[in-house]
């Protein structure tokens, strides 16, 4: 455990998370006062003080959330670097499963990333209006977010303090491999069906995002995200590794593969979040969100093109598929 906590990456990560959590705690206390006393219709000195305080508090929250978004790929980089210290781990896949806290922590970080993006959008909408119509809404939203941040910070501490460097962990070939010939894909899918579903859902999300059917676009994008994950792990990733038996979402984050995993997963997550964000804006706030739609379509299209390009390039070079 000492080796883990003395790692430079872990020290930087935990120190950053601690400082950010302290800022969030201060913002949380100030936000409680805002939601209790805020009344924009009042022209009192206390209300003017609250308006000035709200601008400062929301600026702090805005800054911290942006840093938190950047810290997610650094967290993934950190656990990947720890694979050199943990026996049996060849990449972050083994490290994240080194104890019972790893998977919940990673899943919570993705959820927080999504919620943070929503808060940033809500904050932008609020600042565009002179009367701050969404201040109480975004304040309560942040209070909910702070609960998630508190759980995340606790899991961070528990995770890194409970990683053992003595007992071996499973490598990615065991975690994501098809042990005993078993199919690792969900719902009884095979690879051809998975690929057909992947491209059909991509076409569907294009149609729904371009249309004004917000709820359908959210459903199609979220379903595409699930199918895309399995498609990358069990098909497209094998062309990145150029090995049909190598199925792992983490190894592509390493320098052997030019860190392309950060690009692939970053495009997918960003595209999905922006697509859902634009749909929620359109459905609940009646905002067109055309720019968010275009950016999300661009990111998701780049994701599909890059994944497909690995297969195409391999076939052109070798004349066969894996």
C-alpha positions as a LaTeX table, in Angstrom:
\begin{tabular}{lrrr}
\hline
Residue & $x$ (\AA) & $y$ (\AA) & $z$ (\AA) \\
\hline
Unk1 & 0.00 & 0.00 & 0.00 \\
Unk2 & 2.85 & 2.38 & 0.83 \\
Unk3 & 4.24 & 1.95 & $-2.67$ \\
Unk4 & 0.88 & 2.97 & $-4.10$ \\
Unk5 & 0.51 & 6.08 & $-1.94$ \\
Unk6 & 4.12 & 7.09 & $-2.64$ \\
Unk7 & 3.56 & 6.97 & $-6.40$ \\
Unk8 & 3.96 & 10.43 & $-7.94$ \\
Unk9 & 0.76 & 10.08 & $-9.94$ \\
Unk10 & $-1.27$ & 9.06 & $-6.88$ \\
Unk11 & 0.18 & 11.91 & $-4.80$ \\
Unk12 & $-0.70$ & 14.47 & $-7.47$ \\
Unk13 & $-4.16$ & 12.99 & $-7.99$ \\
Unk14 & $-5.14$ & 12.75 & $-4.30$ \\
Unk15 & $-3.70$ & 16.18 & $-3.51$ \\
Unk16 & $-5.66$ & 17.69 & $-6.42$ \\
Unk17 & $-8.86$ & 15.95 & $-5.34$ \\
Unk18 & $-8.39$ & 17.12 & $-1.75$ \\
Unk19 & $-7.90$ & 20.76 & $-2.71$ \\
Unk20 & $-10.86$ & 20.66 & $-5.08$ \\
Unk21 & $-13.06$ & 19.03 & $-2.46$ \\
Unk22 & $-12.19$ & 21.76 & 0.06 \\
Unk23 & $-13.22$ & 24.39 & $-2.49$ \\
Unk24 & $-16.45$ & 22.50 & $-3.16$ \\
Unk25 & $-17.13$ & 22.26 & 0.58 \\
Unk26 & $-16.77$ & 26.03 & 0.95 \\
Unk27 & $-19.04$ & 26.54 & $-2.07$ \\
Unk28 & $-21.52$ & 24.05 & $-0.58$ \\
Unk29 & $-21.80$ & 26.01 & 2.68 \\
Unk30 & $-22.24$ & 29.29 & 0.79 \\
Unk31 & $-24.85$ & 27.73 & $-1.50$ \\
Unk32 & $-26.95$ & 26.64 & 1.47 \\
Unk33 & $-27.16$ & 30.30 & 2.50 \\
Unk34 & $-28.08$ & 31.34 & $-1.02$ \\
Unk35 & $-31.01$ & 28.97 & $-1.44$ \\
Unk36 & $-32.31$ & 29.92 & 2.01 \\
Unk37 & $-32.28$ & 33.72 & 1.61 \\
Unk38 & $-32.33$ & 34.36 & $-2.17$ \\
Unk39 & $-35.15$ & 36.54 & $-3.48$ \\
Unk40 & $-34.36$ & 38.49 & $-6.62$ \\
Unk41 & $-37.50$ & 40.60 & $-6.27$ \\
Unk42 & $-36.18$ & 42.22 & $-3.10$ \\
Unk43 & $-34.12$ & 45.43 & $-3.36$ \\
Unk44 & $-32.33$ & 45.16 & $-0.04$ \\
Unk45 & $-28.66$ & 45.41 & 0.84 \\
Unk46 & $-28.72$ & 41.76 & 1.88 \\
Unk47 & $-30.04$ & 40.71 & $-1.55$ \\
Unk48 & $-27.34$ & 42.75 & $-3.31$ \\
Unk49 & $-24.76$ & 41.05 & $-1.09$ \\
Unk50 & $-26.21$ & 37.66 & $-2.01$ \\
Unk51 & $-26.01$ & 38.49 & $-5.71$ \\
Unk52 & $-22.33$ & 39.38 & $-5.39$ \\
Unk53 & $-21.70$ & 36.26 & $-3.32$ \\
Unk54 & $-23.57$ & 34.07 & $-5.80$ \\
Unk55 & $-21.36$ & 35.24 & $-8.66$ \\
Unk56 & $-18.23$ & 34.36 & $-6.66$ \\
Unk57 & $-19.60$ & 30.98 & $-5.53$ \\
Unk58 & $-20.75$ & 29.99 & $-9.01$ \\
Unk59 & $-17.38$ & 31.01 & $-10.42$ \\
Unk60 & $-15.67$ & 28.72 & $-7.90$ \\
Unk61 & $-18.01$ & 25.85 & $-8.79$ \\
Unk62 & $-17.49$ & 26.48 & $-12.52$ \\
Unk63 & $-13.70$ & 26.39 & $-12.11$ \\
Unk64 & $-13.72$ & 23.24 & $-9.96$ \\
Unk65 & $-16.06$ & 21.33 & $-12.28$ \\
Unk66 & $-13.85$ & 22.09 & $-15.27$ \\
Unk67 & $-10.81$ & 20.78 & $-13.37$ \\
Unk68 & $-12.76$ & 17.70 & $-12.28$ \\
Unk69 & $-13.57$ & 16.92 & $-15.91$ \\
Unk70 & $-9.87$ & 17.11 & $-16.76$ \\
Unk71 & $-9.00$ & 14.89 & $-13.77$ \\
Unk72 & $-11.01$ & 11.93 & $-15.11$ \\
Unk73 & $-8.50$ & 11.03 & $-17.86$ \\
Unk74 & $-5.69$ & 11.69 & $-15.36$ \\
Unk75 & $-7.32$ & 9.20 & $-12.97$ \\
Unk76 & $-7.35$ & 6.61 & $-15.76$ \\
Unk77 & $-3.71$ & 7.46 & $-16.53$ \\
Unk78 & $-2.85$ & 7.03 & $-12.85$ \\
Unk79 & $-4.34$ & 3.57 & $-12.50$ \\
Unk80 & $-2.66$ & 2.55 & $-15.75$ \\
Unk81 & 0.72 & 3.64 & $-14.36$ \\
Unk82 & 0.10 & 1.59 & $-11.22$ \\
Unk83 & $-0.02$ & $-1.60$ & $-13.31$ \\
Unk84 & 3.79 & $-1.72$ & $-13.03$ \\
Unk85 & 3.52 & $-2.06$ & $-9.24$ \\
Unk86 & 0.76 & $-4.67$ & $-9.01$ \\
Unk87 & 1.56 & $-8.30$ & $-9.88$ \\
Unk88 & $-0.63$ & $-9.72$ & $-12.62$ \\
Unk89 & $-1.83$ & $-6.36$ & $-13.91$ \\
Unk90 & $-0.81$ & $-5.52$ & $-17.46$ \\
Unk91 & $-2.95$ & $-2.38$ & $-17.71$ \\
Unk92 & $-5.57$ & $-0.42$ & $-15.80$ \\
Unk93 & $-8.11$ & $-3.25$ & $-16.12$ \\
Unk94 & $-6.40$ & $-5.29$ & $-13.43$ \\
Unk95 & $-5.71$ & $-2.25$ & $-11.26$ \\
Unk96 & $-9.30$ & $-1.00$ & $-11.26$ \\
Unk97 & $-10.38$ & $-4.47$ & $-10.07$ \\
Unk98 & $-7.66$ & $-4.67$ & $-7.43$ \\
Unk99 & $-10.32$ & $-4.14$ & $-4.75$ \\
Unk100 & $-14.07$ & $-3.73$ & $-4.37$ \\
Unk101 & $-13.94$ & 0.09 & $-4.63$ \\
Unk102 & $-12.46$ & 0.42 & $-8.13$ \\
Unk103 & $-15.44$ & $-0.27$ & $-10.38$ \\
Unk104 & $-17.95$ & 1.77 & $-8.30$ \\
Unk105 & $-15.46$ & 4.65 & $-8.25$ \\
Unk106 & $-14.95$ & 4.62 & $-12.01$ \\
Unk107 & $-18.69$ & 4.39 & $-12.65$ \\
Unk108 & $-19.38$ & 7.23 & $-10.22$ \\
Unk109 & $-16.78$ & 9.41 & $-11.93$ \\
Unk110 & $-18.52$ & 8.95 & $-15.28$ \\
Unk111 & $-21.88$ & 9.85 & $-13.70$ \\
Unk112 & $-20.34$ & 12.93 & $-12.07$ \\
Unk113 & $-18.82$ & 13.94 & $-15.40$ \\
Unk114 & $-22.27$ & 13.81 & $-16.99$ \\
Unk115 & $-23.95$ & 15.73 & $-14.14$ \\
Unk116 & $-21.17$ & 18.33 & $-14.10$ \\
Unk117 & $-21.68$ & 18.97 & $-17.81$ \\
Unk118 & $-25.39$ & 19.49 & $-17.15$ \\
Unk119 & $-24.65$ & 21.93 & $-14.32$ \\
Unk120 & $-22.27$ & 23.92 & $-16.54$ \\
Unk121 & $-24.98$ & 24.20 & $-19.19$ \\
Unk122 & $-27.58$ & 25.25 & $-16.62$ \\
Unk123 & $-25.16$ & 27.83 & $-15.24$ \\
Unk124 & $-24.61$ & 29.24 & $-18.74$ \\
Unk125 & $-28.36$ & 29.56 & $-19.27$ \\
Unk126 & $-28.77$ & 31.31 & $-15.93$ \\
Unk127 & $-26.00$ & 33.84 & $-16.59$ \\
Unk128 & $-27.54$ & 34.74 & $-19.96$ \\
Unk129 & $-30.59$ & 36.16 & $-18.17$ \\
Unk130 & $-30.52$ & 39.37 & $-16.11$ \\
Unk131 & $-32.81$ & 38.04 & $-13.37$ \\
Unk132 & $-30.90$ & 34.76 & $-12.74$ \\
Unk133 & $-34.08$ & 32.64 & $-13.14$ \\
Unk134 & $-32.30$ & 29.32 & $-12.61$ \\
Unk135 & $-30.12$ & 30.27 & $-9.64$ \\
Unk136 & $-32.11$ & 28.28 & $-7.09$ \\
Unk137 & $-32.41$ & 25.34 & $-9.46$ \\
Unk138 & $-28.69$ & 25.19 & $-10.17$ \\
Unk139 & $-27.96$ & 25.72 & $-6.47$ \\
Unk140 & $-30.06$ & 22.71 & $-5.48$ \\
Unk141 & $-28.49$ & 20.80 & $-8.34$ \\
Unk142 & $-25.04$ & 21.61 & $-6.97$ \\
Unk143 & $-26.09$ & 20.50 & $-3.48$ \\
Unk144 & $-27.05$ & 17.15 & $-5.01$ \\
Unk145 & $-23.77$ & 17.11 & $-6.89$ \\
Unk146 & $-21.86$ & 17.75 & $-3.67$ \\
Unk147 & $-23.30$ & 14.53 & $-2.23$ \\
Unk148 & $-21.86$ & 12.67 & $-5.21$ \\
Unk149 & $-18.54$ & 14.48 & $-4.79$ \\
Unk150 & $-18.40$ & 13.47 & $-1.12$ \\
Unk151 & $-19.02$ & 9.81 & $-1.95$ \\
Unk152 & $-16.45$ & 10.01 & $-4.75$ \\
Unk153 & $-13.79$ & 11.52 & $-2.46$ \\
Unk154 & $-14.41$ & 8.81 & 0.14 \\
Unk155 & $-14.14$ & 6.11 & $-2.54$ \\
Unk156 & $-10.91$ & 7.72 & $-3.81$ \\
Unk157 & $-9.34$ & 7.35 & $-0.36$ \\
Unk158 & $-10.66$ & 3.83 & 0.18 \\
Unk159 & $-9.60$ & 2.68 & $-3.27$ \\
Unk160 & $-6.00$ & 3.86 & $-3.19$ \\
Unk161 & $-5.44$ & 2.83 & 0.44 \\
Unk162 & $-6.70$ & $-0.71$ & $-0.19$ \\
Unk163 & $-4.67$ & $-1.62$ & $-3.28$ \\
Unk164 & $-2.39$ & $-4.54$ & $-2.42$ \\
Unk165 & 1.01 & $-4.97$ & $-4.06$ \\
Unk166 & 1.47 & $-8.53$ & $-2.83$ \\
Unk167 & $-1.55$ & $-10.46$ & $-4.05$ \\
Unk168 & $-1.74$ & $-10.84$ & $-7.85$ \\
Unk169 & $-4.76$ & $-9.52$ & $-9.77$ \\
Unk170 & $-6.37$ & $-10.72$ & $-13.00$ \\
Unk171 & $-5.03$ & $-9.34$ & $-16.25$ \\
Unk172 & $-7.27$ & $-7.96$ & $-18.99$ \\
Unk173 & $-7.18$ & $-11.20$ & $-20.98$ \\
Unk174 & $-8.89$ & $-12.94$ & $-18.05$ \\
Unk175 & $-11.31$ & $-10.10$ & $-17.27$ \\
Unk176 & $-12.49$ & $-9.45$ & $-20.83$ \\
Unk177 & $-11.50$ & $-12.70$ & $-22.52$ \\
Unk178 & $-13.95$ & $-15.37$ & $-23.59$ \\
Unk179 & $-13.11$ & $-17.95$ & $-20.95$ \\
Unk180 & $-13.97$ & $-21.48$ & $-21.98$ \\
Unk181 & $-15.35$ & $-20.24$ & $-25.29$ \\
Unk182 & $-18.11$ & $-18.29$ & $-23.56$ \\
Unk183 & $-19.49$ & $-15.28$ & $-25.42$ \\
Unk184 & $-18.59$ & $-12.04$ & $-23.63$ \\
Unk185 & $-21.25$ & $-10.02$ & $-25.49$ \\
Unk186 & $-24.60$ & $-9.21$ & $-23.87$ \\
Unk187 & $-28.09$ & $-10.30$ & $-24.97$ \\
Unk188 & $-26.67$ & $-13.29$ & $-26.86$ \\
Unk189 & $-25.18$ & $-11.08$ & $-29.57$ \\
Unk190 & $-22.41$ & $-12.31$ & $-31.84$ \\
Unk191 & $-19.91$ & $-10.06$ & $-33.61$ \\
Unk192 & $-21.85$ & $-9.61$ & $-36.92$ \\
Unk193 & $-25.05$ & $-8.74$ & $-35.07$ \\
Unk194 & $-23.13$ & $-6.38$ & $-32.79$ \\
Unk195 & $-21.69$ & $-4.50$ & $-35.78$ \\
Unk196 & $-25.07$ & $-4.28$ & $-37.54$ \\
Unk197 & $-26.60$ & $-2.89$ & $-34.34$ \\
Unk198 & $-23.67$ & $-0.47$ & $-33.93$ \\
Unk199 & $-24.09$ & 1.14 & $-37.35$ \\
Unk200 & $-27.91$ & 1.04 & $-37.26$ \\
Unk201 & $-27.94$ & 2.85 & $-33.91$ \\
Unk202 & $-25.47$ & 5.40 & $-35.24$ \\
Unk203 & $-27.83$ & 6.09 & $-38.15$ \\
Unk204 & $-30.77$ & 6.28 & $-35.74$ \\
Unk205 & $-29.06$ & 8.78 & $-33.44$ \\
Unk206 & $-28.19$ & 10.94 & $-36.46$ \\
Unk207 & $-31.86$ & 11.09 & $-37.39$ \\
Unk208 & $-33.13$ & 11.69 & $-33.86$ \\
Unk209 & $-30.54$ & 14.35 & $-32.98$ \\
Unk210 & $-31.24$ & 16.25 & $-36.20$ \\
Unk211 & $-34.97$ & 16.05 & $-35.53$ \\
Unk212 & $-36.75$ & 17.64 & $-32.58$ \\
Unk213 & $-37.59$ & 14.33 & $-30.90$ \\
Unk214 & $-35.66$ & 14.94 & $-27.70$ \\
Unk215 & $-36.66$ & 11.86 & $-25.71$ \\
Unk216 & $-36.02$ & 9.56 & $-28.67$ \\
Unk217 & $-32.59$ & 11.10 & $-29.20$ \\
Unk218 & $-31.69$ & 10.54 & $-25.52$ \\
Unk219 & $-32.77$ & 6.89 & $-25.75$ \\
Unk220 & $-30.94$ & 6.24 & $-29.01$ \\
Unk221 & $-27.74$ & 7.95 & $-27.86$ \\
Unk222 & $-27.61$ & 6.08 & $-24.54$ \\
Unk223 & $-28.29$ & 2.77 & $-26.27$ \\
Unk224 & $-25.60$ & 3.57 & $-28.83$ \\
Unk225 & $-23.14$ & 4.30 & $-25.99$ \\
Unk226 & $-23.70$ & 0.82 & $-24.51$ \\
Unk227 & $-23.40$ & $-0.96$ & $-27.85$ \\
Unk228 & $-20.39$ & 1.18 & $-28.83$ \\
Unk229 & $-18.57$ & 0.14 & $-25.64$ \\
Unk230 & $-18.94$ & $-3.55$ & $-26.48$ \\
Unk231 & $-18.12$ & $-2.92$ & $-30.13$ \\
Unk232 & $-14.84$ & $-1.22$ & $-29.22$ \\
Unk233 & $-13.84$ & $-3.83$ & $-26.63$ \\
Unk234 & $-14.77$ & $-6.94$ & $-28.57$ \\
Unk235 & $-14.24$ & $-5.89$ & $-32.19$ \\
Unk236 & $-12.65$ & $-2.54$ & $-33.05$ \\
Unk237 & $-10.13$ & $-2.83$ & $-30.23$ \\
Unk238 & $-8.75$ & $-6.05$ & $-31.67$ \\
Unk239 & $-7.75$ & $-4.12$ & $-34.80$ \\
Unk240 & $-6.03$ & $-1.49$ & $-32.67$ \\
Unk241 & $-4.02$ & $-4.28$ & $-31.01$ \\
Unk242 & $-3.89$ & $-6.29$ & $-34.29$ \\
Unk243 & $-4.61$ & $-9.40$ & $-32.24$ \\
Unk244 & $-8.04$ & $-11.10$ & $-32.34$ \\
Unk245 & $-7.78$ & $-12.44$ & $-28.79$ \\
Unk246 & $-6.80$ & $-9.11$ & $-27.18$ \\
Unk247 & $-10.03$ & $-7.60$ & $-25.89$ \\
Unk248 & $-9.51$ & $-4.73$ & $-23.45$ \\
Unk249 & $-10.74$ & $-1.12$ & $-23.08$ \\
Unk250 & $-7.64$ & $-0.05$ & $-21.12$ \\
Unk251 & $-4.59$ & $-1.23$ & $-23.08$ \\
Unk252 & $-5.34$ & 1.19 & $-25.93$ \\
Unk253 & $-4.66$ & 3.99 & $-23.42$ \\
Unk254 & $-0.99$ & 3.03 & $-23.30$ \\
Unk255 & 1.91 & 4.49 & $-25.26$ \\
Unk256 & 2.30 & 1.24 & $-27.26$ \\
Unk257 & $-0.86$ & 2.25 & $-29.10$ \\
Unk258 & $-0.10$ & 5.99 & $-29.15$ \\
Unk259 & $-2.68$ & 6.69 & $-26.40$ \\
Unk260 & $-5.44$ & 6.39 & $-29.00$ \\
Unk261 & $-7.81$ & 5.12 & $-26.31$ \\
Unk262 & $-8.04$ & 8.59 & $-24.80$ \\
Unk263 & $-9.19$ & 9.91 & $-28.17$ \\
Unk264 & $-11.66$ & 7.10 & $-28.81$ \\
Unk265 & $-13.28$ & 7.06 & $-25.37$ \\
Unk266 & $-13.11$ & 10.84 & $-25.13$ \\
Unk267 & $-14.98$ & 11.26 & $-28.42$ \\
Unk268 & $-17.64$ & 8.75 & $-27.38$ \\
Unk269 & $-18.23$ & 10.18 & $-23.90$ \\
Unk270 & $-18.16$ & 13.81 & $-25.05$ \\
Unk271 & $-20.47$ & 13.13 & $-27.97$ \\
Unk272 & $-22.98$ & 11.25 & $-25.83$ \\
Unk273 & $-22.97$ & 13.88 & $-23.08$ \\
Unk274 & $-23.44$ & 16.77 & $-25.49$ \\
Unk275 & $-26.22$ & 14.94 & $-27.34$ \\
Unk276 & $-28.10$ & 14.28 & $-24.09$ \\
Unk277 & $-27.38$ & 17.82 & $-22.93$ \\
Unk278 & $-28.84$ & 19.35 & $-26.10$ \\
Unk279 & $-31.92$ & 17.12 & $-25.88$ \\
Unk280 & $-32.57$ & 18.12 & $-22.26$ \\
Unk281 & $-32.18$ & 21.80 & $-23.15$ \\
Unk282 & $-34.67$ & 21.41 & $-25.96$ \\
Unk283 & $-37.18$ & 19.37 & $-23.94$ \\
Unk284 & $-37.15$ & 21.15 & $-20.54$ \\
Unk285 & $-35.98$ & 24.68 & $-21.37$ \\
Unk286 & $-37.28$ & 24.97 & $-24.95$ \\
Unk287 & $-33.83$ & 26.03 & $-26.19$ \\
Unk288 & $-32.80$ & 25.05 & $-29.74$ \\
Unk289 & $-29.22$ & 24.02 & $-28.77$ \\
Unk290 & $-28.19$ & 23.76 & $-32.43$ \\
Unk291 & $-24.50$ & 24.26 & $-31.66$ \\
Unk292 & $-24.46$ & 21.45 & $-29.08$ \\
Unk293 & $-26.21$ & 19.16 & $-31.55$ \\
Unk294 & $-23.67$ & 19.87 & $-34.29$ \\
Unk295 & $-20.71$ & 19.36 & $-31.96$ \\
Unk296 & $-22.15$ & 16.10 & $-30.61$ \\
Unk297 & $-22.76$ & 14.82 & $-34.14$ \\
Unk298 & $-19.23$ & 15.76 & $-35.14$ \\
Unk299 & $-17.69$ & 13.99 & $-32.13$ \\
Unk300 & $-19.76$ & 10.83 & $-32.56$ \\
Unk301 & $-19.09$ & 10.75 & $-36.29$ \\
Unk302 & $-15.35$ & 11.07 & $-35.68$ \\
Unk303 & $-15.61$ & 8.23 & $-33.16$ \\
Unk304 & $-17.30$ & 5.96 & $-35.71$ \\
Unk305 & $-14.87$ & 6.94 & $-38.48$ \\
Unk306 & $-11.77$ & 6.31 & $-36.36$ \\
Unk307 & $-13.03$ & 2.91 & $-35.21$ \\
Unk308 & $-13.96$ & 1.94 & $-38.76$ \\
Unk309 & $-10.64$ & 3.23 & $-40.12$ \\
Unk310 & $-8.65$ & 0.74 & $-38.04$ \\
Unk311 & $-10.57$ & $-2.12$ & $-39.63$ \\
Unk312 & $-10.27$ & $-0.68$ & $-43.14$ \\
Unk313 & $-6.53$ & 0.00 & $-42.86$ \\
Unk314 & $-5.87$ & $-3.49$ & $-41.52$ \\
Unk315 & $-7.83$ & $-5.05$ & $-44.39$ \\
Unk316 & $-6.04$ & $-2.93$ & $-47.04$ \\
Unk317 & $-2.64$ & $-3.88$ & $-45.63$ \\
Unk318 & $-3.29$ & $-7.57$ & $-45.05$ \\
Unk319 & $-6.13$ & $-8.49$ & $-47.40$ \\
Unk320 & $-8.02$ & $-10.28$ & $-44.60$ \\
Unk321 & $-10.00$ & $-9.48$ & $-41.51$ \\
Unk322 & $-9.10$ & $-10.70$ & $-38.04$ \\
\hline
\end{tabular}
